[in-house]
Amino acid sequence: MTLPEILAFSRAQGRKPWAWGIVLALGLTNFLSDVLASPAGRSRPAWYYGAYLLVTLLGNGSGIRLGPWPWQWTGRSGNYPSFPRGLLQALLFGSACLVPVLLLRIGVHAMLLPGSWAYGRFLLRFYGITFVTMSCLLGFGIVAFQKEDAAREEAERQAQAARWVLLRGQMGPGFFLDAMDHLVDLIRRDPGVAEHASMRLSDLFRRVMNHARSHLVPLGVERSLVERYLDLQGVFLGDKLRVSWDWSPGLDDVLVPPFLLQPLVENAIRHALALPPVGGDLRITGRLDAERVAIRVENSAGPPAPPHGPGLSLDDLEARMRLAFGDEGTFRLSHDEARTCAELRFPVLQEAL
């Protein structure tokens, strides 16, 4: 790591409660062992305890802030030193830091308790190796935790990115293949209608591409995409396709992952209404009640026929519902001899996923 990266890490570390907790715990431990454990220490004045504790906390705080530096420094951005290099740097760096820190503590003793230089020399001999060793170990532990934390954040970022890919969904490719087949047939029968249909298909394709780039979209945008999809299907199926909407006010503003409503409509048409005998009723209902959304797509046909060619799996939609809404999002498909109904229920998202 470079020096600006190390300094940025130190500043971030200084804002974490656990770092100050370590400083306080070590400071109190040193204070109790150095001062209160001896009979002479218990007889000293109260102001001495406060001054000595402050110096001890400053020394330990410096160790917490500076200890990771030699385990981070390489001079290259984003790189950590090898263990042998880090250990060597930590020993040299800790020894260099030992001198001013211990001199400060010896100076405090000398000022507060004249004639205590002998105790200062004892501190220098006894705590020298301990201070350097603890500085090395503590710095290594903090950097190891930093690496683990960075790896966890990167894994979470990649998982979130993968989650967005799943949540974005897609329009079934089979629709575009079927649309091209219909266009070829229309060109032979009615070139004018075919030209009009090709322009609608181009517009729909552009909207689908933009739609797929979004993480969350208002349901109104999804509804507009479905309306254009149904408009194009109306060209192919004619007046045999009868569509009705029952959409609650305010539902257009609800944010959802893209391609939540469209797959239900596509499957109703492609695997039921577009099969012989062609045509039927399609009813789309949307309700917003008590911060929950219910969307139903009903078509006047029996159980869906097995998909012919590449289609959109409703299993994928169910998995995306679980990703977006957890256990609160449900998808249900029911049918009888006359009708098929697909229903989504989910809560209104309070914030971005």
N, C-alpha and C positions, 0 to 999 in steps of 0.2 A: 504494500500500500504506500501511497505517497503521503507527505506530511499534511497537506490539506484534508485528505481522507481520514487520517488519524485524528486530527483536531476535530473534525466533524463528528467522529465516533465518540470522542471524549465529551463533547458538548451534549450529544444525545444521551450518553451514559449518565451524565450529571443530572438529567431530568427523570431518572428512573428511581422509584422509591427503594428498590432492593439494594442499589449501590450505597445509598445513605444508610440503610439498615446494617450493611456489612461494616461500614466505617464506625457507626455507633457501637456495634457489638464488639469489634476489635478494640476500639478506644476504651470502653468500659473494662474489658478484660485486662488490658495492659495497665490501666489506672489502678484497678483493684490489686493486681499482682505486684506492681511496683511500689505502691504507696501504702495502701491500707493493710497489706499482709504483714508488714513489719511493725514491731512495737513502737519504733521511732516514728514511723509514718503516721500512726494513729494519734500521736501527741502534737503534730504540727498544726499551725493555725488554719482556719477555714479558707482564707484567701489563697493559701498555697495550693489547696486541692483544686480550686477553680482554675487557677493559672496552669497547673500541671495537666489537668484534664483537657484544657483547650489546646495546649501544645501537642498532647498525645493525639487528639482528634485531627489536628492539622497534619501531623505526620502520617497517620493512617489514611487520611483522605488523599494525601499526595500519592501514597502507594497505590490506592485504588485507581486514581486517575492516570498515573504514569506507568504503573505496572504492565498494562497491555502493550505499551508502545514498542518495546523491542521485539515482541511477538508479532507485530504488525508490519514493521518497517521493512520494505524491500526497495523502495524507490520506483516501483512499477505499479501502475494503477490496478487495483483489484486483485493483486497477488499477495500471498502470505509467504513468509520465509519457511524453509524447511526446519524440522525440529532441532537439528544440531546448530544451525545458524541462529535460530531464535533463542536457544539456550545460551549460546555464547554472548549474543547481544544483551540478553537479560542479565547475565552475570556482570558484564561490564557496566551496563546501564545502572543496575541496582547498586553496584559498588560506588559509582559516581554520585548517585542520589543519597547514599548512606551518609556520606561525610557532612553535607549541610544539615540533614535532618537530625543526626545525632549531636552535632555541634549546637544546634538550636536547643535540644533538650538539656545538654550539659550546661549551656549558658543560662538556661532558666534555673537550674539547680544552683549554679554559682551565684546568681543574683538574689534568689530567694533565700538560700541557705549558704552563707559565706563559709568557705572551707570545705565545700563538698566536691572539690575537684577529684578526690580519690574515688567518689561514687561515679563521677563522670567517666573516669578511666575504666571503671568496672562495666559501665554501660557500653562503652566502645568495644571492650573485649567480649563481653557476654552476648550482647545483642547484634554484634556485627554480622556474624554468620547467619544468625536467625533472621535478621531483617532482610538480607539479600536472598536467602532461601525462600522466605515467605513471599517476597516481592516476585520472585521467579514463578513460584507455584500459583500465586494469585493471578498474576498476569496471564499465565498459560490457561488457567481455568476460565477467566473472563473471555479470552479470545476464542477458546473452544466453544463456549456458550454462544458467542457471537456468530461463529461459523454455523453452528447447528440452527440458530435462529434464522440466519440468512437462507440456509438450505430449506427450512420449513416455509419461510415466506415465498421462496421461489416455487416450491412444490404447490403451495396454495394458489399462487398466481397462475401456474400452468393448469391446475385443476379448474380454476375459475374460467380460464380461457377455453378449456375443453367444454366446460358447462355451457358457456355462451354459444359455442358451435352447435351443441345439441339443442339448446333452447331456440335458436334461430329457425330451425326447421327448413322446409323447402316445399315448393309446389311439386307435385308428382310429375316426373318427366313424361309419364304416359300421356298426360293431357296434351303436351305439345306435339307428340307423335300422332295422336289422334287428330289434332287440329290440322296438321299438315295433310293427312289423308283426306279430311273433309275439304280442305282448300283445293286439292287436286280434283276432287269430284265436282266442286263448284265451278272451277275454271272451265270444265267441259260443258256444264249445264247453264251457268249464268256468270259470265266473266265480270259483269258489273258488281254483282253481289260478292263474288270472290275477291275483287279488289277492295271493297269495303271491309270484308272480313279480315283480309290480310293487314289492313291498317289498324284494325282493332286488336289483332293478335300482336302486332309490333308494339302498340301502346301498352298492352297488358304485360308483355315481356319486360319492357323497361321498368314498369312499376314493380314487377316481381323482383327484379334485380336490386332495386332500391330498397324494397321491403326486406329482403334477406340480409341487408347490411346492418339493420337496426337491432339493438338489444331488446328494447321495449318499444311498443307502438301503441297509440290509442286505438281502442276498438273501432272507432269511427274510420280510421285509415284502413283497418282490416275489412270493415264492412264495404268501404268504397272499392277495394280490390275485388271482393266477392261479387259486387254488383257488375263490375266490368267483365268478370269471368262469366257470369250468368248472361250478360248481354251478348257475349260472343257465342255462348252455347245456344242462345235463342236463334242466332243466325243458322246454326247447324241443325237444330232440332225443330225450328219453326214454332208455330203456335201450339204444338203438342206439349211443350214444356210450360207449365203454369206455376209461377212463383208468387208467393205472398210473404210479406214481412210484418212482424209484430214486435217492434223495438222500443224499449222503455227510454224515456228522456233521461239524459245524463249518462247513459251507458257508453256513448261515443268517447267520453273522456277517460274511461278506465284504461289503465296501462296493462298490457299483456305481452307475452312473448309473441313474435310474429308467427303467422300461419297456425293460428289456433282454431279459428272458425272455418277458414278456407278448406282444410282437409276433409271436414265433415261434409261440406257441400260437394266437393269434388268426388268423394266416394259415393254419395247418394246418386249423383248423375252417372258417373262412369261405370259403376258396378250394379246399377239398378235401372234408372230412368232411360239411359241411352241404349239399353239392351232391348231386343225385340220382346214384346211389342213396344216400340219407342214411345216415350212420353209419360206424363203423369203430373201429379201435384207435388210441389216442393214448398214447405212452410218453414220459415226461419223465425224463431222466437227468442228474444233476449229480455231478461228481467234483472233489475238491480234492486235488491231489498236488504236492508240492514247490513250494508258493507259486504254483501255476498252477491255473486253473479251466477245466473243460471242461463245457459244457452242450449236451445233444442233445435235440431234439424230433423224434420219429419218428411218422409216421401211416401207416396202411395204406391208401394211395391212390397213384395214379400221379402224374405231373407235375401241379402246381397248374394249375387252369383260369385263364384270364385273369380279372382282378378284375372283378366286376360292381358298378358304382357306386363311390362313394368308398371307398378302402381304404387300408391302411397300406403304404407302400413299404418293401420290405426294403433298397432302395438307401439310404434314409435311415438305417436301422439300421447298415449297413456304414460309412457316413460318421461316425456317432456313435462307432462302435468305434474308428475311426482317431483321432478327436479325443480320446477318453478314454485310449487305451492305445498310440497310435502304431503302429509296425510290429509290436509284440508282440501286438496284438489282431487276431484273424482271425475272419471269418465265412464259412462254406461251406454251400452248398445243393446237395444231390445227390438224385437220384431214379432209380428204375427203373420197371418196369411195375407193381410191387406196392407199393412203399414210397417215401416221401419223407422225407428227413432234413435238418434244419437244425442246424448246429453252431456254437457260439461257443467260442473259446479265448482266454484273456487272463490276464495276471498279476494277483496280488493287489495292490491299490493300497496303497502304504506310507504315503501321506499324502494330504490333500485335494488336489484338482486346482487 
